[in-house]
């Protein structure tokens, strides 16, 4: 049975998609992984598939939920990574679950718990993977709620800044809400400090503050800004001469994460 982990925070620019993609790549060296893109920007989709997200119009995670068929819409990235892709039409997900109207005007009845559409979809394939990783949008949206309710664990993405610091408590409340109101076992497994600019004293300060606030949750690994990481969206994971430079910091995070999962 797959262990499902969501990467989230309701703020953009925190490295959610990049981290999810790199983590999927690293995990795939040891495990069978399904990556799920729940962000209508489709950045994870483009990173892993090396196709523009609009190539998946009509064959994305949105249609998978609407048709209740996960396997039909899974895209094979490699022998050990599969992907449920996303594109901009995923932004219509709330309209569908509340009105049953799809983005193309069809009526597809939805009568279940609106927070469990993704969870019920993933139940079809959990036995086929070791890990399922979910990327989320930069908002406390229905997509994010569905991701949280489908997960055992959540990694809180923390970009070292005041605005991200102020976003953390609300996101923690969202995780708590998923656990209490939908009766899941969702828990925060850690806070990953990312996008750290070592030249800025305020970044150092916010790194220290979050560690003081959540000493048992922060990962020891701190991801610093590196050009090869930024260019990963351009060069991808295949034939990328900078790949090791792009992922080397994440290897320590991966080891920490696996250790925490195995010791739960």
N, C-alpha and C positions, 0 to 999 in steps of 0.2 A: 504494500500500500504506500503510495507516494506521500512524502512529507511536503506540504505546501507552504511556501514562504512568500509573503508580499513585501515589496519594497515601496515605501511610501512616505510622503509628507505633503501637505497641501500648499506647497510653494514650488515655483519653477526654478530651474537652474541649480538643482541640488545633486545632479548626477544620477537620478533614478534609472533612466533608460540605459546609460552607459554601464552603470554598476550591475544592473540585471543582465545585460548582455555578456559582460566579462565573467560574471559569476556562472552563467549558463555554460560558457565556454570552458571554464576551469572545472566545473562539476562534470562536464561531459567526458573528461579524461578518466573519470572514475565511476560515473553513474550514467543512467539513462534519464534524460531531462526533457520536460515539456516547459517551454517558455510561453507565457500568455500575455499578450499586449492588451491592456485595458485602457490605454490612452489613445484618444482619437488622433493625436499627432502622428502616431505610427512610427515613432523613432526606433523603438526596439525592433519592430518589424523590418525596417529598412537596414538596421545594423546587422541583424542576423541573416536575413534573406538576401541582402544585396540587391533588392528590387525596390522601386518606389512603392509606397504604401497603396497608391491608387491601383496598382496591379492586382490588389486583392479585393477590389470592390465586387461584392456578390459572393465572396468566398472567405469571409473573415469570421472572427469570434462573434460578431453581432448576428450574422446569419446562423451560426452554430447554435446560439442561444434561442433564436427565434424558431428554428426548425427542431430544436431538441436533439441535435446530432453532432457530437463532438468529432467523431472520427472522420466524417466526410470533409471537414474543413481544416484538418491538421495538415500543415505544410512541413515536409521533411527537409530540414537544414543539413543534417549529416546523419550518420548511422546512430549517433547517440544524442542528437538534439532535434526535437520537433518544436513546431511553433503554431500557436493559434494567433494569426495575424490581426492587425487592426488598420483602419483607415479613418478618414474624417467623418464617415457616416456613423461611426460609433457614438458621436455626439448626440445622435437621435435616440440613443438607448432609453433615456428617461421617458420620452414621448411614447415609445412602444410599450414599456411596462405599465404605464398609467392609462393609455388610451387604446392599446392594441393596434395602433396604426404604425406601419413601417415607413421608412424614408421614401420608398417608391409608391406609397399610397395603398399598399395592400393591407388587409385586415387579418392579423394573425393573433388570435385570442391569447391573452396572458391573464391567468387567474390564480397564480401562485404568489407566494411571498416575494415581493419585489427585491428583497435583499438577498435572496437565495438562488437567483437565476443561474449565476455562474457556478455556485457550489453544486447544484444539481447536475449541471452539464459536466463538470469535472468528475463527478461520481462515476460516469461512464468509462473513464479511462485511468482512474487512479491506480489500478492494479498493473498498469503497463509501464509505470515510471517509478524511479526512485525519488525524484524531486520534481515538484512543479513550482516554477518561479513566476510571480505575477508583477508586471510593471503597472503603475497607476498614474492617473493624471494629476496635475498640480492643483487639485481642488478637493474639497470634502463633498464629492459627488456620489451619485448612485453607482457609478463604476467603482469608485473607491470603496464604498460600503460593501458592494458585492465581493470585491477582492478580499477585504478583511474577513467577511463572513465565510469565505471559502478556504481560509488559511488556519493552520495551527500556529504559525509564527509570523511576526512582523519585524522587519528591519526598518528602523526609523532613520531616514536620510537627513543628515544635519550638515548644512553648509554654514560655515563659521561666520555668521553675521547676525545682527540684531533682529532683522525681520524673520529669519529662520528660527532663531531662539524663541521669539514670541509665538511662533506657529506650533512649537512642540507640545505645549499643554493641551491645545485643542485637538491635536492629532491623537494624543494619548487618550483623551476623552472618547474619541471615535472608536478606538480599539476597545476601550472599556464598554462602550455601547454595543458593539458587535458581540461581545462576550455575554453581556447581561440581558439584552433585549431579544437576541436571536438564539440565545442559549448555545453558543459555540464555545470552543475551548481556546479561542484566539488569545495569544499573549505576545507582548513585545520581547523579542529575544535579544535585542541590542540596539544601540544607537551608533551609527557609523558616521564619524566626522569626515567630511569630504570637501573637495574644492578649496582646500586650505592654501592660502597665500602666505608663505613663510616670511614675506617682506613686510607684512602688515601687523602692527602690534595689536590692533583690535581683533584680528582673527585669532591670535594667540590667546587673547583675553576670553573670547567666546568659547574657545576650546576648553579652557580651564573652568569656565562657569558651568558648562553643561556637564563636565565631569564631577563638579561639586554637587550639582543638583541630582544627578543620576549615577552615582559612583559604581553601582552594581550592574549598570546596563551598558555604559560606553565600551566600545571595543578599544583595545589598546592601539590598534592600527588607525592611523590618521592618513587619509588620502590627500596628497598635495597636488597642486596644479602642475601638470606636465604637458608639454606640447604633443608628445606622441599619444596621450590619452585623448586630447582634443581632435587629433587627426584620425582616430580610430573609425569615426563615422565615415571618413573618406576612403580609407584603405581597407577597412574590414579585418577579418581574421585569416584570410587566405592570402598567401604571398605578400605579406606585410613585413617589410624588413624591420619595422619599428615595434613589432608586436610584443616582444619580450619587455621592451621599455614601457610599453603602454600598460601591461598587465602585472608587472612585477610587484607593485605595491599591493595589488588585490590578492595576491597569493597568501599573504599573511592574514588578511581579512577572511579569506576562504577557510584557512586552517582554524581560525578562531571560531568561525560560525559552525563548522562541522563539529568541533569539539563541544560547543554549547548544545547543539542538537543531540549529540550522542550521550551527553550527560544529563539530559532532561529525564 
